[in-house]
Each structure stands twice: as structure tokens, then as C-alpha cells.
């Protein structure tokens, strides 16, 4: 399979289409529309002179902040220069001969597995089942498997897997000596949590991946972490990571961000309101099927022949084509939840595009 693209590539798009990237409204990247908290920006500015020093190689204070935020032991934490680095290092640490991956799902799982020549088995999510994981996934978890990847909620479908099913998957995996990586990078956007973090001590075969860059709008500062209670595996994964892999400004920003309780509450409420607004408005457009969102992005499917990404780009709006996700094609797109004004503009232009398209036909 060809290498996947990602959202948020506004500079590449601007070069290809001769558009000033600053004029692009980017619905392709699922970043908190409230932007970076002011306290985080202030902390970075105040700490700018710290870049003349090495970070604390133990990252004691950073791990202490995450420990309090997640209510986990710091000895179970694995830090990374973004969730992607944590993911790739975790896969290298497990070193699976065979991996089970959802289709469609986030492309980095496949890329991480392929990087170590792991044999990939796909569990196909079906649209007629609303892209839900079904119990039949348990049949694929056996002694011939080494690793299972689950994105919860799944990207790009937005579907959440219930805790009861996740526990059954983990139990079946544990009996067969299979590790399970659950990526919870978007769960912070929900008030009702489906996190497996409270069960981390119960499942030694579980690795949970978290990203802070999406919720706190810090994609340019790479910071992510994993939580794992198997200390032997945790130490193996850490031994793969280079020293000082978290730069000092990322450490400063993270410690400030995790104290932003009001920002967290405000963000969850804002996303909940705007995702419902976007979903309901898109649902009214003739020619689109839209899938109900759970977090800050929405999957949609065009029911008529149209290159929606190309049409929207004429209006300086960038959305994510899902044509390169296994199991999807060029009819599927993902849009992020942004500010109300930007969401309104997206809806207005989309309505005009589909109205004009029907008139031309």
C-alpha cells in the first residue's frame, strides 16, 4: 500500500495550488479550535532562555505532571516526541511477527508494523455496521497473532468502542500472549470517558497511547506518551528511545497545559456544541451521507460524483480526503470541528456547491 498522507499539510497544498497558506481554513487537521491556552504561550515565552540548558534527562517534573493529570504511576509512563514516536517505539519494543489492524484506521499503525516487516492482518470495518468493531474480531485474536491496534475513537470514522468489548479483546489477547495498543489520542475531547487507563494495572498486555498536541492545540510542539504496566516491556520500549527526546519547550508547554482545568472544560463543551451543529447542518445537504461524530471530526460520504476537496479548495477551505484509507474511497471525506464562524462558512459553501452541482446536472 502506498504511503498515506495526513491532514494539516497546508503549506504543501498552498504550493501545489498557488494559494497563500495563511488564507487556508484548515478543516483537515483535528486540532482544538480554541487554540493554544494563553498560559501555555506565556510559559513558553518565560522559559525561552531554558533552551540554553539540557532538559532533565529523567523528566521527573514532566512525568509528575502527567501522573497527576492521568492518575497513573509515573513508573508506567513512556514519553515521546509526539504520539507517533511513542507508537513506533512501542511496536519496535513488542516486535510483532503478526499484527491485527482495523481498516479503515489511522495510517501510522500500518506504517509502524511495516517498518519491522510485521505480517499485517486486517479487520475490515463495514459501513452497514456503522464501522463498529464487532465481537467477531475475537476470532482473529489467537496464538498466531502478536499485536492488535485499536484507535478509540477510531480515526477517521469517529466510532467509539465500548469498554466491555475492549475488555473481552484484552482478555482474549492475554490468554494468547498478544499485546494490545489502544490509541486514545482523541478521547480527551469527550466528557464521558471510554478510557482504559483505569484498568492499566489489570492488563499487563495493554499499551495506551496518548497525544497532547491535538487537545491543547500544540501540533508544532511534539509531545505524546504511552502508559504500560508491564515494566519489562516499558523499559524495553524506553531503551529504544533516544535520550532527551522531549525538548525543553515541549516540557514547559505540557506542564502548563495540564493545569488548564477551565480550558479543558470549556473545550469539551465547545466541541460538543459545534460537532452537533456541523453534523445536523451537513445532514440537511442533499447528496451527502454523514456519520454521527463522537469527538472533534466528522466522516462524510458524497452520494454524487464530485471532488469535494477540490471544490472547497477553490474557496480556500481544506478538508481531508479519505481516498487513501483502506476500506474507503474518493467518496469519503473527514472534516474537523472548528470555530462556529468557520463551521458556518463551510456549511454555506458546501450547500452552494451541491446546489450548483444539481443544477448543472
Kinemage of the C-alpha trace (Angstrom):
@kinemage 1
@onewidth
@group {chain A} dominant
@subgroup {mainchain}
@vectorlist {calphas} color= white
{ca unk a 1} P 0.000 0.000 0.000
{ca unk a 2} L 1.237 3.481 -0.782
{ca unk a 3} L 2.320 5.785 1.978
{ca unk a 4} L -0.542 7.732 3.471
{ca unk a 5} L -0.855 11.469 3.548
{ca unk a 6} L -2.017 13.338 6.609
{ca unk a 7} L -4.166 16.324 7.409
{ca unk a 8} L -2.715 19.714 8.248
{ca unk a 9} L -0.398 19.919 5.244
{ca unk a 10} L -1.443 23.471 4.363
{ca unk a 11} L 1.984 24.561 3.119
{ca unk a 12} L 2.200 21.651 0.689
{ca unk a 13} L -1.340 22.341 -0.540
{ca unk a 14} L -0.610 26.054 -0.894
{ca unk a 15} L 2.478 25.366 -3.027
{ca unk a 16} L 0.600 22.947 -5.277
{ca unk a 17} L -2.382 25.283 -5.734
{ca unk a 18} L -0.577 28.654 -5.587
{ca unk a 19} L -2.513 29.772 -2.512
{ca unk a 20} L -1.152 31.675 0.462
{ca unk a 21} L -1.219 29.014 3.189
{ca unk a 22} L -2.297 31.647 5.725
{ca unk a 23} L -5.526 32.106 3.746
{ca unk a 24} L -6.470 28.421 4.025
{ca unk a 25} L -9.116 27.433 6.555
{ca unk a 26} L -7.841 24.030 7.577
{ca unk a 27} L -10.587 21.502 8.293
{ca unk a 28} L -8.182 18.645 7.509
{ca unk a 29} L -6.387 18.611 10.882
{ca unk a 30} L -8.280 17.699 14.053
{ca unk a 31} L -6.872 20.379 16.350
{ca unk a 32} L -8.728 22.130 19.175
{ca unk a 33} L -10.274 25.246 17.552
{ca unk a 34} L -9.923 27.227 20.785
{ca unk a 35} L -6.212 27.366 20.106
{ca unk a 36} L -3.280 27.106 22.477
{ca unk a 37} L -4.104 28.225 26.032
{ca unk a 38} L -2.729 31.665 26.836
{ca unk a 39} L -0.960 30.327 29.914
{ca unk a 40} L 0.955 27.875 27.735
{ca unk a 41} L 2.125 30.626 25.405
{ca unk a 42} L 3.189 32.709 28.409
{ca unk a 43} L 5.081 29.753 29.900
{ca unk a 44} L 6.950 29.175 26.638
{ca unk a 45} L 7.907 32.861 26.385
{ca unk a 46} L 9.018 32.979 30.011
{ca unk a 47} L 11.009 29.780 29.592
{ca unk a 48} L 12.688 30.656 26.294
{ca unk a 49} L 16.099 31.058 27.942
{ca unk a 50} L 15.853 27.474 29.200
{ca unk a 51} L 16.768 26.267 25.723
{ca unk a 52} L 20.374 27.062 26.617
{ca unk a 53} L 20.249 24.094 29.002
{ca unk a 54} L 19.681 20.392 28.514
{ca unk a 55} L 16.311 19.090 29.668
{ca unk a 56} L 16.263 16.967 32.822
{ca unk a 57} L 17.141 13.591 31.313
{ca unk a 58} L 14.810 11.859 33.803
{ca unk a 59} L 11.889 14.216 33.002
{ca unk a 60} L 10.851 13.879 36.626
{ca unk a 61} L 8.709 17.033 36.762
{ca unk a 62} L 7.083 16.316 33.388
{ca unk a 63} L 6.202 12.766 34.425
{ca unk a 64} L 4.936 14.091 37.740
{ca unk a 65} L 2.531 16.433 35.887
{ca unk a 66} L 1.248 13.613 33.656
{ca unk a 67} L 0.967 11.294 36.679
{ca unk a 68} L -1.368 13.752 38.402
{ca unk a 69} L -3.314 14.503 35.209
{ca unk a 70} L -3.933 10.853 34.291
{ca unk a 71} L -3.970 9.444 37.839
{ca unk a 72} L -1.359 6.825 36.957
{ca unk a 73} L 2.049 5.943 38.349
{ca unk a 74} L 4.932 7.758 36.672
{ca unk a 75} L 6.789 4.439 36.517
{ca unk a 76} L 4.247 3.356 33.886
{ca unk a 77} L 4.865 6.350 31.606
{ca unk a 78} L 6.780 6.336 28.326
{ca unk a 79} L 7.428 9.780 26.820
{ca unk a 80} L 7.790 10.560 23.147
{ca unk a 81} L 8.415 13.330 20.652
{ca unk a 82} L 4.756 13.165 19.644
{ca unk a 83} L 2.430 10.164 19.836
{ca unk a 84} L 3.882 8.894 16.543
{ca unk a 85} L 7.324 8.349 18.073
{ca unk a 86} L 5.810 6.556 21.051
{ca unk a 87} L 3.813 4.353 18.692
{ca unk a 88} L 6.783 3.407 16.513
{ca unk a 89} L 8.969 2.698 19.556
{ca unk a 90} L 6.226 0.615 21.188
{ca unk a 91} L 5.884 -1.501 18.042
{ca unk a 92} L 9.653 -1.968 17.877
{ca unk a 93} L 9.603 -2.969 21.547
{ca unk a 94} L 6.883 -5.575 21.032
{ca unk a 95} L 8.463 -6.655 17.711
{ca unk a 96} L 5.350 -8.491 16.470
{ca unk a 97} L 5.665 -11.085 13.724
{ca unk a 98} L 1.949 -10.643 13.037
{ca unk a 99} L -0.278 -7.603 13.685
{ca unk a 100} L -4.038 -7.039 13.509
{ca unk a 101} L -5.092 -3.602 12.245
{ca unk a 102} L -8.534 -2.119 11.674
{ca unk a 103} L -9.499 -0.939 8.195
{ca unk a 104} L -10.080 1.949 7.872
{ca unk a 105} L -7.987 3.486 10.635
{ca unk a 106} L -5.051 5.829 11.282
{ca unk a 107} L -2.264 5.067 8.810
{ca unk a 108} L 0.637 5.197 11.266
{ca unk a 109} L -0.230 1.765 12.708
{ca unk a 110} L 0.329 0.116 9.361
{ca unk a 111} L 3.478 2.122 8.743
{ca unk a 112} L 4.891 1.184 12.170
{ca unk a 113} L 4.131 -2.511 11.586
{ca unk a 114} L 5.592 -2.454 8.081
{ca unk a 115} L 8.752 -0.769 9.371
{ca unk a 116} L 9.642 -4.001 11.209
{ca unk a 117} L 8.252 -6.312 8.485
{ca unk a 118} L 5.337 -7.480 10.612
{ca unk a 119} L 2.731 -9.524 8.752
{ca unk a 120} L -0.490 -7.491 8.722
{ca unk a 121} L -3.972 -8.921 9.120
{ca unk a 122} L -6.852 -6.516 8.527
{ca unk a 123} L -10.120 -6.442 10.426
{ca unk a 124} L -12.493 -4.758 7.986
{ca unk a 125} L -14.954 -2.303 9.489
{ca unk a 126} L -18.180 -2.322 7.498
{ca unk a 127} L -20.317 0.686 6.692
{ca unk a 128} L -23.502 -1.369 7.092
{ca unk a 129} L -22.400 -1.888 10.721
{ca unk a 130} L -21.694 1.842 11.093
{ca unk a 131} L -17.960 0.996 11.125
{ca unk a 132} L -18.264 -0.596 14.575
{ca unk a 133} L -15.901 -3.293 15.802
{ca unk a 134} L -17.975 -6.446 16.245
{ca unk a 135} L -17.398 -9.410 18.522
{ca unk a 136} L -16.162 -11.438 15.555
{ca unk a 137} L -12.830 -9.651 15.990
{ca unk a 138} L -12.211 -12.136 18.807
{ca unk a 139} L -11.846 -14.909 16.216
{ca unk a 140} L -8.800 -13.120 14.784
{ca unk a 141} L -7.057 -12.953 18.160
{ca unk a 142} L -5.238 -16.239 18.574
{ca unk a 143} L -1.831 -17.785 19.199
{ca unk a 144} L -0.705 -16.819 15.686
{ca unk a 145} L -1.051 -13.107 16.478
{ca unk a 146} L 1.328 -10.865 18.434
{ca unk a 147} L -0.190 -7.373 18.416
{ca unk a 148} L -3.575 -5.666 17.994
{ca unk a 149} L -4.010 -1.965 17.168
{ca unk a 150} L -7.226 -0.202 18.209
{ca unk a 151} L -7.880 3.506 17.746
{ca unk a 152} L -10.582 4.653 20.163
{ca unk a 153} L -12.392 6.651 18.941
{ca unk a 154} L -11.352 5.416 15.540
{ca unk a 155} L -9.876 7.862 13.054
{ca unk a 156} L -11.445 8.714 10.563
{ca unk a 157} L -14.792 7.066 11.389
{ca unk a 158} L -15.176 8.602 14.857
{ca unk a 159} L -16.650 5.371 16.217
{ca unk a 160} L -16.093 4.585 19.899
{ca unk a 161} L -15.558 1.019 21.076
{ca unk a 162} L -17.262 0.248 24.373
{ca unk a 163} L -15.181 -0.705 27.400
{ca unk a 164} L -16.871 -4.121 27.742
{ca unk a 165} L -15.766 -5.152 24.248
{ca unk a 166} L -12.274 -3.762 24.829
{ca unk a 167} L -12.028 -5.891 27.970
{ca unk a 168} L -13.082 -9.004 26.044
{ca unk a 169} L -10.447 -8.221 23.419
{ca unk a 170} L -7.788 -7.729 26.099
{ca unk a 171} L -8.762 -10.915 27.928
{ca unk a 172} L -8.657 -12.990 24.735
{ca unk a 173} L -5.361 -11.360 23.801
{ca unk a 174} L -3.880 -12.039 27.240
{ca unk a 175} L -4.764 -15.741 27.035
{ca unk a 176} L -2.915 -15.915 23.706
{ca unk a 177} L 0.100 -13.798 24.724
{ca unk a 178} L -0.964 -10.949 22.430
{ca unk a 179} L -0.194 -7.281 23.142
{ca unk a 180} L -2.841 -4.607 22.519
{ca unk a 181} L -2.129 -0.972 21.646
{ca unk a 182} L -5.108 1.333 22.223
{ca unk a 183} L -4.719 4.848 20.869
{ca unk a 184} L -6.796 7.277 22.949
{ca unk a 185} L -5.490 10.463 21.340
{ca unk a 186} L -8.976 11.951 20.840
{ca unk a 187} L -10.784 10.760 23.976
{ca unk a 188} L -9.942 13.957 25.856
{ca unk a 189} L -12.458 15.764 23.630
{ca unk a 190} L -15.303 13.906 25.381
{ca unk a 191} L -16.793 14.440 28.810
{ca unk a 192} L -17.944 10.811 29.024
{ca unk a 193} L -14.758 8.795 29.040
{ca unk a 194} L -14.227 5.387 27.460
{ca unk a 195} L -10.602 5.291 28.538
{ca unk a 196} L -8.892 2.073 29.555
{ca unk a 197} L -6.431 3.960 31.770
{ca unk a 198} L -8.306 2.939 34.989
{ca unk a 199} L -7.645 -0.692 34.033
{ca unk a 200} L -3.966 -0.330 33.141
{ca unk a 201} L -2.742 -2.327 36.182
{ca unk a 202} L -5.226 -5.082 35.396
{ca unk a 203} L -3.915 -5.699 31.868
{ca unk a 204} L -0.168 -6.188 31.534
{ca unk a 205} L -0.619 -6.722 27.780
{ca unk a 206} L -2.046 -3.221 27.276
{ca unk a 207} L -0.234 -0.159 25.934
{ca unk a 208} L -2.261 3.076 25.829
{ca unk a 209} L -1.111 5.871 23.526
{ca unk a 210} L -1.981 9.496 24.295
{ca unk a 211} L -1.332 12.737 22.421
{ca unk a 212} L -1.459 16.200 23.963
{ca unk a 213} L -0.909 18.142 20.745
{ca unk a 214} L -4.476 17.805 19.456
{ca unk a 215} L -6.442 18.776 22.544
{ca unk a 216} L -4.154 21.620 23.612
{ca unk a 217} L -3.570 22.821 20.017
{ca unk a 218} L 0.182 22.208 20.114
{ca unk a 219} L 0.910 20.230 16.920
{ca unk a 220} L 4.110 22.180 16.345
{ca unk a 221} L 5.409 21.102 19.750
{ca unk a 222} L 5.710 17.342 19.598
{ca unk a 223} L 4.632 15.622 22.809
{ca unk a 224} L 2.957 12.300 23.441
{ca unk a 225} L 3.188 9.415 25.857
{ca unk a 226} L 2.247 5.808 26.459
{ca unk a 227} L 1.024 4.093 29.611
{ca unk a 228} L 2.034 0.491 30.243
{ca unk a 229} L 2.083 -1.527 33.484
{ca unk a 230} L 4.394 -4.251 32.137
{ca unk a 231} L 7.602 -2.710 33.428
{ca unk a 232} L 9.832 -5.110 31.499
{ca unk a 233} L 8.167 -4.112 28.221
{ca unk a 234} L 8.116 -0.465 29.285
{ca unk a 235} L 11.867 -0.493 29.917
{ca unk a 236} L 12.462 -2.197 26.584
{ca unk a 237} L 10.482 0.490 24.753
{ca unk a 238} L 12.306 3.253 26.637
{ca unk a 239} L 15.661 1.718 25.724
{ca unk a 240} L 14.774 2.254 22.056
{ca unk a 241} L 14.050 5.946 22.581
{ca unk a 242} L 16.965 8.404 22.329
{ca unk a 243} L 17.965 10.471 25.345
{ca unk a 244} L 16.447 13.968 25.602
{ca unk a 245} L 13.727 13.109 23.057
{ca unk a 246} L 11.442 15.759 24.580
{ca unk a 247} L 12.728 19.285 24.012
{ca unk a 248} L 12.595 21.699 26.906
{ca unk a 249} L 9.893 23.958 25.412
{ca unk a 250} L 7.642 20.936 24.906
{ca unk a 251} L 8.187 20.057 28.562
{ca unk a 252} L 7.371 23.607 29.679
{ca unk a 253} L 4.268 23.758 27.474
{ca unk a 254} L 2.989 20.381 28.682
{ca unk a 255} L 3.347 21.192 32.371
{ca unk a 256} L 1.443 24.449 31.848
{ca unk a 257} L -1.258 22.857 29.693
{ca unk a 258} L -2.090 20.070 32.140
{ca unk a 259} L -3.006 22.674 34.767
{ca unk a 260} L -5.590 24.311 32.483
{ca unk a 261} L -8.757 22.881 34.072
{ca unk a 262} L -11.031 25.691 32.835
{ca unk a 263} L -9.662 25.395 29.299
{ca unk a 264} L -10.297 21.643 29.343
{ca unk a 265} L -13.907 22.099 30.484
{ca unk a 266} L -14.554 24.908 28.002
{ca unk a 267} L -13.054 22.895 25.131
{ca unk a 268} L -15.199 19.832 25.792
{ca unk a 269} L -18.362 21.936 25.959
{ca unk a 270} L -17.462 23.882 22.809
{ca unk a 271} L -16.632 20.777 20.779
{ca unk a 272} L -19.824 19.054 21.899
{ca unk a 273} L -21.938 22.004 20.758
{ca unk a 274} L -20.178 22.595 17.446
{ca unk a 275} L -19.923 18.951 16.400
{ca unk a 276} L -23.713 18.663 16.800
{ca unk a 277} L -24.182 21.843 14.792
{ca unk a 278} L -21.931 20.644 11.966
{ca unk a 279} L -23.467 17.174 11.926
{ca unk a 280} L -27.046 18.444 11.786
{ca unk a 281} L -26.275 21.014 9.093
{ca unk a 282} L -24.358 18.594 6.865
{ca unk a 283} L -27.151 16.054 7.277
{ca unk a 284} L -29.517 18.514 5.607
{ca unk a 285} L -27.425 18.711 2.425
{ca unk a 286} L -28.883 16.615 -0.376
{ca unk a 287} L -26.137 14.413 -1.808
{ca unk a 288} L -24.191 13.695 1.397
{ca unk a 289} L -24.305 10.888 3.928
{ca unk a 290} L -22.809 11.942 7.245
{ca unk a 291} L -21.764 9.674 10.115
{ca unk a 292} L -22.581 10.808 13.643
{ca unk a 293} L -19.424 12.114 15.352
{ca unk a 294} L -18.152 11.278 18.819
{ca unk a 295} L -15.325 13.815 19.048
{ca unk a 296} L -13.922 16.737 17.033
{ca unk a 297} L -14.085 15.334 13.491
{ca unk a 298} L -16.808 14.069 11.185
{ca unk a 299} L -16.738 11.458 8.423
{ca unk a 300} L -18.968 12.099 5.420
{ca unk a 301} L -19.668 10.394 2.108
{ca unk a 302} L -20.699 12.080 -1.115
{ca unk a 303} L -23.570 10.356 -2.897
{ca unk a 304} L -22.986 12.114 -6.212
{ca unk a 305} L -19.882 12.301 -8.380
{ca unk a 306} L -17.948 15.292 -7.098
{ca unk a 307} L -14.428 16.080 -5.939
{ca unk a 308} L -15.482 17.876 -2.776
{ca unk a 309} L -11.936 18.596 -1.607
{ca unk a 310} L -11.110 20.273 -4.925
{ca unk a 311} L -14.330 22.289 -4.948
{ca unk a 312} L -13.860 23.533 -1.395
{ca unk a 313} L -10.239 24.426 -2.051
{ca unk a 314} L -11.467 26.917 -4.646
{ca unk a 315} L -12.870 28.734 -1.613
{ca unk a 316} L -9.652 28.322 0.415
{ca unk a 317} L -11.154 25.553 2.541
{ca unk a 318} L -9.123 22.382 3.044
{ca unk a 319} L -10.734 19.097 4.096
{ca unk a 320} L -9.241 15.615 4.397
{ca unk a 321} L -9.854 13.213 1.524
{ca unk a 322} L -10.138 9.660 2.850
{ca unk a 323} L -9.477 8.007 -0.506
{ca unk a 324} L -6.194 6.547 0.735
{ca unk a 325} L -7.680 4.816 3.766
{ca unk a 326} L -8.050 1.071 3.285
{ca unk a 327} L -11.785 0.348 3.070
{ca unk a 328} L -12.743 3.844 1.919
{ca unk a 329} L -12.547 5.562 -1.483
{ca unk a 330} L -12.766 9.004 -3.092
{ca unk a 331} L -16.374 9.468 -1.945
{ca unk a 332} L -15.315 9.772 1.706
{ca unk a 333} L -14.029 12.895 3.461
{ca unk a 334} L -13.221 13.949 7.013
{ca unk a 335} L -13.850 17.433 8.358
{ca unk a 336} L -12.639 18.800 11.676
{ca unk a 337} L -14.746 20.846 14.071
{ca unk a 338} L -13.509 24.445 14.024
{ca unk a 339} L -14.841 27.793 15.274
{ca unk a 340} L -18.541 28.500 14.797
{ca unk a 341} L -17.821 31.166 12.171
{ca unk a 342} L -15.624 28.775 10.213
{ca unk a 343} L -18.101 25.922 10.576
{ca unk a 344} L -20.862 28.215 9.313
{ca unk a 345} L -18.725 29.200 6.313
{ca unk a 346} L -18.020 25.558 5.499
{ca unk a 347} L -21.712 24.673 5.589
{ca unk a 348} L -22.718 27.680 3.493
{ca unk a 349} L -20.163 26.912 0.769
{ca unk a 350} L -20.943 23.191 0.782
{ca unk a 351} L -24.641 23.926 0.319
{ca unk a 352} L -23.848 26.205 -2.626
{ca unk a 353} L -21.539 23.606 -4.196
{ca unk a 354} L -24.130 20.831 -4.056
{ca unk a 355} L -26.940 23.132 -5.184
{ca unk a 356} L -24.891 24.263 -8.173
{ca unk a 357} L -23.876 20.688 -8.976
{ca unk a 358} L -27.522 19.535 -9.030
{ca unk a 359} L -28.427 22.485 -11.287
{ca unk a 360} L -25.674 21.562 -13.748
{ca unk a 361} L -26.921 18.013 -13.910
